[in-house]
Amino acid sequence: MKLKISISTRLVFWITLLVCLLFGAVLVVSQGREAAILSEEAEARALLLAESMKDANYQSLFRPDQAAIQKYVDDHIDEDMPYIIFYDRAGRAYVTGELLPGQGDLGQGSRVLEGVTRDDPPFSEEKVIQIEGRRMRVREVEIPIFPQNEDEKWASVKIGMSLEPMYTKLREVQKVLLLIGAGGFLLGIAGATLLARRITRPLHRLVEGTVRISKGDFSQAIAIASRDEVGDLARSFNEMTGQLLHARDRMEDANRKLVQHEKLASVGRMAATIAHEIRNPLTSVKLNVQKVAEEESFAETIKAHLGLSLEGIDQIERFIKELLNFTRVQELSLERWPIEQIVEESLKLLRETLARKKVVVETTYAEGLPQIHVDGDKMRQVFLNVLRNAHEALEAGGKISIVCEPVEEGGKRKALIRISDNGPGIPEKDRENIFEPFFSTKPSGFGLGLANARKIVEQHNGTIRVGKKRGRGSVFVILIPTEEAS
């Protein structure tokens, strides 16, 4: 099984590795540079000490006063200067001083060659000696001694200066550098972790968004406000999901219309059958009932029953008529109409009906209402259906409000007609089905009025929906494209 390593883990690993390599290189260079500087300082100090001893014993060398030189050497031998040796002209040890007997010359004679001149560099090297069973690193320096006004070497002095203080200081520097390196390592891990989280967190959100979209949820956008490549990817992804959501809505709308058309086709076939099978016999029944009702010999109770029969026959005829109107595909006779004129003509047809129930109608027409390019008769039918529903829902003394105003939607101008009432309103569970054919909340309703209204509005490339209203009542919102939009 292949091991899965997250991007965050890889980022932390590689950034930490790079930080460690960088700090390691800095530490190595710093330590090497510090060691070189300390070594140069130690060599310069050893040469200065050798020059000082040469100057201090210069007169004693030429008297000669071996005892004075020996006393000087013995006084200056210590842990930091484990040995001091003066050599004669032939390179033999003349005066020696050592921390331990027998270790002063370390088995070697003078390191200054015969024929050395004043311009030749002094002898200098780093070596390790043994004192009391412990190792000691020393800087050994030997310089020649020349008589005044002569170029031939007379003697030389060699010293061994301990380098242990220098290495102690170097170890302290190493400890400091290691502490700095450890701190840098920890800071590198912390910084790499924060950076990895900052980079991968938007990626995780992007992955979560793709998972939601793969499950069909196109509504939730990925909230990434960064202005880098991840932000660009998220914004492109949100645009893609928006387009997918829009495409899905259009597809659902197309499917709904297809189902609606299939329903209409089925209902149309059924309506044609009903019209053929029922209408003709029903007409004969109606004529016969009317003829019988005209007989004077029948009692009033019989005539009342015959009147109820005629009302039932009329109701059946109205249902057949509405059914045929709903299923029949009619061509629109489009003309330019002021929207307020169509509304007023619709109210005129219902004026007596509304007055009997003492329903108050308030109309508000905004200034600059554009004309709409519609079939006037069909649009009056839409308003009549909606207003009849409002009238039937209202109690005596109720109120209907009609507001017409221009709006812009999707960059297109439209006319908005809002028809509201203060009746009991439409239950929430019925809102989705209110425009479906044969759906009605009234015992005597056929359920075709609002379905027919939606059909006509959609034929005009408009929309009709149930809006939300504060307080009691219901509101229907109708949007019709203006002449320019059509």
Helices and strands as residue ranges (DSSP letters): H 7-56, H 58-62, H 66-76, E 83-87, E 93-98, E 123-131, E 134-145, E 155-162, H 164-214, H 229-274, I 275-279, H 280-293, H 300-327, E 335-337, H 339-356, E 360-365, E 372-374, H 376-393, E 399-409, E 412-421, G 428-430, H 449-459, E 463-467, E 475-481
